[in-house]
Amino acid sequence: MNLLNRTFVTPFDRDDMYRLAGAIDDIRAIAWNLGTWWLGLPSSSSHALIGGLMGAAIAQSGLQGVQWHGVVHSVLLPGLAAPAIAFAGAFLLLLLIYWLFVWMTPGLANRSFRLGQLASGTWVAFTHGANDAQKTMGVIALALFEGGQISHFYIPTWVIVAAGLAIAAGTYAGGWRIMRTLGQRVFAMEPASGFASQLTAGLTIYSATRLGYPLSTTHVVSGSVIGSGATQRLSAVRWGVAGNIVVAWLLTIPAAALVAAALYWPVQGLF
């Protein structure tokens, strides 16, 4: 909540903005995420939420409705640095793994790192919830508080449970397209490279969470996957697919902002 306050919305705009932000942001985020899911592109739900808040603030109060210094320092700079850090970390970690376990046969290595991925995958899931789910819960709590449904700002237990169940259900029902893109279309991952990318991504996300930065898990995992692939040879990475992912990253915030701005007046009329 404090991060959202100081990053996006100026004080004189907050009361009006928060009454509409929840509805606008949820509608816009759902539309954008469904579109990128259908294309199999791992876009950022976090940046879609952030772009939606910015677009609604601009529609309501103009450019002065957004605290641009906070956007740059709390969102854009960490958002650019995190995938690069994950790329370098996964690249170096996988080289270290190859050096330490050079004595293993391919079959033994694959079996061992498949087991390791149970831990590294769980680690990424935990850090994902620790960072990404908090933003969704924050937007819902904002709408509840400004709508008078809760007496003071806090995250009700049912919001926490609903957000967790929704993330789990979405992963179960619709995640295969994204898994296929990152697991096979960027480069053909093996258990060792999957373990390295997951461990590095989890460490990067956890560090950002401890520092209070709203990071994109999608961007970090994509960066670590590409870093793992680059250890084999640069040609092992399908850079055309990676380029499509980057284009989706760059479009997420402005596209979400435009949709939220377009929805502002119709939603205001309804509420």
C-alpha positions in Angstrom: 0.0 0.0 0.0 2.7 2.5 1.0 4.7 1.7 -2.2 1.6 2.2 -4.3 0.9 5.5 -2.6 4.3 7.0 -3.0 4.9 5.6 -6.5 1.8 6.2 -8.6 -0.8 8.6 -7.3 -0.4 12.1 -5.9 -2.2 12.9 -2.6 -5.0 15.1 -4.0 -6.0 12.4 -6.5 -6.1 9.4 -4.2 -9.7 9.4 -2.9 -11.2 9.5 -6.4 -8.6 7.3 -7.9 -8.9 4.4 -5.5 -12.6 4.2 -5.9 -12.2 3.3 -9.5 -8.7 1.7 -9.6 -9.8 -1.8 -8.5 -12.5 -2.2 -11.2 -10.5 -0.6 -14.0 -7.3 -2.4 -13.2 -8.9 -5.9 -12.9 -10.8 -5.6 -16.2 -7.8 -4.3 -18.0 -5.3 -6.8 -16.5 -7.6 -9.8 -17.4 -8.0 -8.7 -21.0 -4.2 -8.1 -21.5 -3.2 -11.4 -19.8 -5.7 -13.4 -21.8 -4.4 -12.0 -25.0 -0.7 -12.7 -24.3 -1.6 -16.2 -22.9 -3.4 -17.0 -26.2 -0.2 -16.0 -28.1 2.0 -18.0 -25.7 4.0 -15.0 -24.7 5.1 -14.7 -21.0 4.0 -11.1 -20.3 4.1 -9.5 -16.9 0.8 -9.4 -14.9 2.7 -7.1 -12.4 3.5 -4.5 -15.1 -0.1 -4.8 -16.4 -1.4 -3.9 -13.0 1.1 -1.0 -12.7 0.3 0.3 -16.1 -3.4 0.1 -15.3 -3.0 2.2 -12.2 -0.9 4.8 -14.2 -3.5 5.0 -17.0 -6.4 5.5 -14.6 -4.4 8.2 -12.7 -3.6 10.0 -15.9 -7.2 9.9 -17.2 -8.4 11.3 -13.8 -5.8 14.0 -13.2 -3.5 14.3 -16.2 0.3 13.7 -16.1 0.6 15.3 -12.7 -1.5 12.4 -11.3 1.5 10.1 -11.4 4.6 10.4 -9.4 7.1 9.7 -12.2 10.1 9.7 -9.9 8.7 6.8 -8.0 7.8 4.9 -11.2 11.3 5.3 -12.5 13.1 4.3 -9.3 10.7 1.7 -7.9 9.5 0.1 -11.1 11.4 0.8 -14.3 15.0 0.5 -13.0 14.4 -2.7 -10.9 12.4 -4.0 -13.8 15.3 -3.5 -16.2 18.0 -4.7 -13.8 16.3 -7.9 -12.6 16.2 -9.9 -15.9 19.8 -8.9 -16.5 20.8 -10.1 -13.1 18.9 -13.3 -13.5 20.5 -13.9 -16.9 24.0 -13.4 -15.6 23.3 -15.5 -12.4 21.9 -18.4 -14.3 24.7 -18.3 -16.8 27.4 -18.4 -14.1 25.6 -20.9 -11.9 25.1 -23.4 -14.8 28.8 -23.1 -15.7 29.6 -23.9 -12.1 27.2 -26.9 -12.1 28.9 -28.2 -15.3 32.3 -27.9 -13.7 31.4 -29.4 -10.3 29.4 -32.3 -11.7 31.4 -33.1 -14.8 32.0 -36.6 -13.4 28.3 -37.5 -13.6 26.9 -39.5 -16.5 24.1 -37.8 -18.5 21.5 -40.2 -17.1 22.6 -39.7 -13.5 22.8 -35.9 -13.9 19.3 -35.8 -15.4 17.8 -37.9 -12.6 19.5 -35.9 -9.9 18.6 -32.5 -11.2 15.0 -33.6 -11.9 14.8 -34.2 -8.1 16.5 -30.9 -7.5 13.9 -29.1 -9.6 11.2 -30.2 -7.1 13.0 -27.9 -4.6 13.9 -25.1 -7.0 10.4 -25.1 -8.6 8.9 -24.8 -5.1 11.3 -22.0 -4.3 10.2 -20.0 -7.4 6.5 -20.6 -6.6 7.1 -19.3 -3.1 8.9 -16.2 -4.2 6.3 -15.6 -6.9 3.5 -15.5 -4.3 5.6 -13.4 -2.0 6.0 -10.7 -4.6 3.3 -10.9 -7.4 0.3 -11.9 -5.3 0.8 -8.9 -3.0 0.2 -6.4 -5.8 -3.2 -8.0 -6.6 -4.2 -8.1 -3.0 -3.1 -4.5 -2.6 -5.4 -3.3 -5.4 -8.4 -5.3 -4.1 -7.8 -3.9 -0.6 -7.6 -0.3 -2.0 -11.0 -0.8 -3.6 -12.5 -2.3 -0.4 -11.2 0.5 1.8 -12.3 3.4 -0.4 -15.6 1.7 -1.0 -16.2 1.6 2.8 -16.2 -2.2 2.9 -13.4 -2.3 5.5 -12.9 0.3 8.3 -9.1 0.7 7.8 -6.6 -0.5 5.3 -5.5 -4.1 5.8 -5.6 -7.3 3.7 -8.6 -9.4 4.8 -7.9 -13.2 5.1 -10.4 -14.0 2.3 -8.5 -11.7 -0.1 -5.2 -13.6 0.7 -6.9 -16.9 0.2 -8.7 -15.8 -3.0 -5.5 -14.4 -4.5 -3.6 -17.6 -3.7 -6.3 -19.9 -5.1 -6.7 -17.8 -8.3 -2.9 -17.9 -9.0 -2.9 -21.7 -8.5 -6.0 -22.2 -10.6 -4.7 -20.1 -13.4 -1.4 -22.0 -13.4 -3.3 -25.3 -13.6 -5.8 -24.3 -16.2 -3.9 -22.1 -18.6 -0.2 -22.2 -18.0 0.8 -24.8 -20.6 1.3 -22.3 -23.4 3.7 -20.2 -21.4 5.5 -23.3 -20.1 6.0 -24.5 -23.7 7.4 -21.2 -24.8 10.0 -21.0 -21.9 10.7 -24.7 -21.7 11.0 -25.6 -25.4 10.7 -22.6 -27.8 13.4 -20.4 -26.3 15.8 -23.3 -26.1 15.5 -27.0 -25.3 15.9 -27.1 -21.5 17.5 -30.0 -19.6 17.1 -30.7 -15.9 20.4 -29.0 -15.0 19.6 -25.8 -16.9 16.0 -25.8 -15.4 17.4 -26.1 -11.9 19.9 -23.3 -12.5 17.3 -20.9 -14.0 14.8 -21.6 -11.3 17.2 -21.2 -8.4 18.6 -18.0 -9.8 15.2 -16.6 -10.6 14.0 -17.4 -7.1 17.0 -15.7 -5.4 16.5 -12.6 -7.6 12.8 -12.3 -6.8 13.3 -12.9 -3.1 15.9 -10.2 -2.9 13.6 -7.7 -4.6 10.8 -8.7 -2.3 13.0 -8.0 0.7 13.9 -4.6 -0.7 10.2 -3.8 -1.4 10.4 -3.7 -5.2 7.3 -4.8 -7.2 9.1 -7.1 -9.6 7.9 -9.1 -12.6 8.4 -12.8 -11.9 7.8 -13.4 -15.6 10.7 -11.2 -16.7 13.1 -12.6 -14.2 12.3 -16.3 -15.1 12.6 -15.4 -18.8 16.0 -13.8 -18.2 17.3 -16.8 -16.2 16.0 -19.2 -18.9 17.8 -17.3 -21.7 21.0 -17.1 -19.5 20.9 -20.9 -19.0 20.6 -21.4 -22.8 23.5 -19.1 -23.5 25.9 -21.4 -21.7 25.6 -24.0 -24.4 26.2 -21.5 -27.3 24.5 -18.3 -28.4 22.9 -20.1 -31.3 21.2 -22.5 -28.9 18.8 -19.7 -28.0 16.0 -18.9 -30.4 16.5 -15.2 -30.4 13.5 -14.5 -32.5 11.2 -16.0 -29.8 13.2 -14.1 -27.2 12.7 -10.9 -29.2 8.9 -11.5 -29.2 9.0 -11.9 -25.5 10.9 -8.6 -25.1 8.4 -6.8 -27.4 5.6 -8.0 -25.1 7.5 -6.7 -22.1 7.9 -3.3 -23.7 4.2 -3.1 -24.7 2.7 -4.2 -21.4 2.8 -1.0 -19.4 1.8 1.5 -22.1 -0.9 -0.9 -23.5 -2.3 -1.5 -20.1 -2.2 2.3 -19.3 -4.1 3.0 -22.6 -6.8 0.4 -21.9 -7.2 1.6 -18.3 -7.5 5.3 -19.5 -10.1 4.3 -22.0 -12.1 2.4 -19.4 -11.9 5.2 -16.8 -15.0 7.3 -17.9 -17.3 4.3 -18.6 -16.4 2.8 -15.2 -16.9 6.1 -13.5 -20.3 6.4 -15.0 -21.2 2.9 -13.6 -20.0 3.7 -10.1 
